[in-house]
């Protein structure tokens, strides 16, 4: 048995009907160099031959009775690959737009908990390049639960499943696999009891989570007694921070990596990640202006950071930190904004230390953390007050060499991230083979006219390039003045920690 971390388990408990917690990806392959189209049966055989490189693909959850502990990953004795695969043929006249519509619908559906938490839809029969005589292609729509992977480990998994040569490799038979026996209920309970004895203070919160209806009322009552300083909710109100529905839309825009690198070189001591964040900031600013929204205050983004190391490395699970970052959208010059983002993210001491995600889960268990997040939504805190942050933005570096699947080249990938209550927009930037794709996962009932993000990305990149070319070179060496929001990350975490300690103290009494 391998127990989920508090962070991994929190994604299980955060899941709701309107907010499935899986990471989605759409991979487009050019099959024109193959002698014949790739058959679905061939793909099944190919995937079976590689299941051994991703053990979590054959592991399911083992829940602890009464939620007295976090679930475990165990081998699924009834594993059947057919339960995790589906086939769809769109027809020869279909285009990428039809594929994205299909993917949005598939990604709205949560994964079933009684089996390993992944699913792949093989989509056949459409043309690439948006033309009738375009190249024959197929696609994979992949869902992997956030409890099993983060965005960074997801890229590693796909890299292991695909090939690095255009020549189709022989498909070997699946390696022998014998599932380890499922642990008995007695063993699970003994292990849960041992964990409780090691951390006795968690007993109260475990019991409260088992009686969720009662706990909700108690926590609501206690939360009203805890004074929350205004600076914690210091992100501006925005159209993104409203109650979400189950509907999803994926909008993507691709830009050349070389253009981003040229901006980085021209602006001096900034990183490529700063330029990507600056592109996102300019895109968001243009969208808000078009929608007539207030843009007087700078947006705050939550940016996950991988903390994987070579000495402590797992191919699955969540190994992340995060920081709250001022996107400097008040700055009108998009080139100066990139420099300001760099200062906020790197040069300023409060941002030098990322907020470890475990800092929250060390204070209270994942079940209570998820319950608090749901109360955040049900009490409409984001609507009544200013939100803690406006949206998550993740930048995932991908391979710069082409990947293949049985001779079919991967030409494009799109990514979707989970939305959660009061967060109707998430941006995931992924680089691959000389380009960067900005992926906007949208709840269309919250974020109107989401298709406009595609044009805003192109216009924003042009604007940053133009502003960079006219920026005074002497300005590159002028120190930036410190802003008030640069203390936001540490201050917010300190307030959260103090409030949660007070809350747990009230329950102990």
PyMOL commands that set and color helices and strands:
alter all, ss='L'
color gray80, all
select helices_A, chain A and resi 6-14+40-48+51-53+55-58+65-67+81-84+96-108+151-161+185-198+200-210+212-223+230-233+257-267+272-290+334-347+349-352+358-363+366-378+381-384+452-469+473-477+484-508
alter helices_A, ss='H'
color red, helices_A
select strands_A, chain A and resi 2-3+22-30+59-62+72-75+85-94+118-127+136-145+249-256+300-306+320-326+355-356+391-396+404-405+408-416+425-432+435-442
alter strands_A, ss='S'
color yellow, strands_A
deselect
rebuild
show_as cartoon
